[in-house]
Amino acid sequence: MKKLSTKWFTKWARKSGLKNENMIQAIENLENDLSTANLGSCLYKVRVNRPHSGKSSGFRTIVVYKENDKAIFLYGFGKKEKDNINQAELKYFKKLGKDLISLNKDQIKKSIEQQILFELEVGK
């Protein structure tokens, strides 16, 4: 399964001190239906631990996910900074998620080469 993030999310995660290991753990939680909320249209809100802290004071991430295929982090925010996404944001993320989830392997490879999408690698 491909584990990816958008360019915006990658920059945000770096600024927030979020490690790829935390995001990979969040995908595992999503696969096991732990700390997640199904927003519809393959879109999920997934809790991610803040470094040196727990999930309750951690981050909320928006992930588009297709079982055994791909998971792509789209957006993130700190629980302390924002309670939730609004309806306009939800509509936007559903559209974006639908477009991204429909990408085939060649399109994903090209998006990675063009640095539109980034692979989550352990140790980074």
C-alpha positions in Angstrom: 0.0 0.0 0.0 1.2 3.5 -0.9 1.5 5.9 2.0 1.7 9.5 0.8 1.2 13.1 1.7 0.5 16.2 -0.2 3.1 19.0 -0.6 1.1 21.2 1.8 0.8 18.5 4.4 4.5 17.6 4.2 5.5 21.2 4.9 3.0 21.5 7.7 4.2 18.2 9.3 7.8 19.3 9.1 6.9 22.7 10.9 4.8 20.8 13.5 7.6 18.3 14.3 5.5 15.4 13.1 7.5 12.4 12.1 6.7 9.9 9.3 6.6 7.2 12.0 3.7 9.0 13.6 1.8 9.2 10.3 2.5 5.6 9.5 1.1 4.7 13.0 -1.9 6.8 12.2 -2.5 4.8 9.0 -2.3 1.6 11.0 -4.8 3.0 13.4 -7.1 3.9 10.5 -6.8 0.3 9.2 -7.8 -1.0 12.6 -10.5 1.7 13.1 -8.8 3.3 16.1 -8.9 7.0 16.8 -10.6 7.7 13.4 -13.8 9.3 12.1 -15.2 8.4 8.7 -16.2 11.6 6.9 -17.5 9.9 3.8 -16.1 9.6 0.3 -13.0 7.7 1.5 -12.1 10.6 3.7 -11.2 10.1 7.4 -10.2 12.3 10.3 -7.4 10.6 12.1 -5.7 11.5 15.4 -1.9 11.6 15.4 0.2 11.9 18.6 2.0 15.2 19.1 5.7 14.5 19.8 6.2 13.9 23.5 2.5 14.0 24.1 -0.7 11.9 23.6 -3.5 11.9 21.1 -5.9 14.0 23.1 -3.7 17.1 22.8 -2.2 16.0 19.5 -3.0 16.6 15.9 -6.0 15.9 13.7 -5.3 14.9 10.1 -7.5 14.5 7.1 -6.6 11.4 5.1 -8.0 9.9 1.9 -7.8 6.1 2.2 -8.6 3.2 0.0 -8.1 -0.2 1.7 -5.0 -2.2 0.4 -4.3 0.6 -2.1 -3.3 4.0 -0.8 -3.5 6.5 2.0 -2.8 10.2 1.4 -2.5 12.8 4.1 -4.2 16.0 2.9 -4.5 18.4 5.8 -3.6 18.6 9.5 -4.2 20.9 12.5 -3.5 21.0 16.2 -6.4 20.3 18.4 -5.5 23.4 20.4 -5.5 25.6 17.3 -8.8 24.4 15.7 -11.7 22.3 16.8 -12.7 20.9 13.5 -12.9 21.6 9.7 -15.9 23.5 8.5 -18.4 22.4 5.8 -16.6 24.3 3.0 -13.3 22.6 3.9 -15.0 19.2 4.1 -16.5 19.7 0.6 -13.1 20.7 -0.8 -11.3 17.8 0.8 -13.9 15.3 -0.5 -13.3 16.6 -4.0 -9.5 16.6 -3.7 -9.6 13.1 -2.1 -11.8 11.7 -4.9 -9.3 13.1 -7.5 -6.3 11.7 -5.6 -7.7 8.3 -4.8 -8.5 7.7 -8.5 -4.8 8.2 -9.6 -3.3 5.1 -11.1 0.3 3.9 -10.4 1.8 5.9 -13.3 0.1 9.1 -12.2 1.2 8.6 -8.6 4.8 8.0 -9.8 4.7 11.2 -11.9 3.2 13.2 -9.0 6.0 12.0 -6.8 8.6 13.0 -9.4 7.0 16.4 -9.7 7.0 16.8 -5.9 3.2 17.1 -5.7 3.0 14.0 -3.6 5.6 12.6 -1.2 6.1 9.1 0.0 6.2 8.5 3.7 9.5 6.9 4.5 10.5 5.6 7.9 13.3 7.5 9.5 12.3 10.9 8.0 
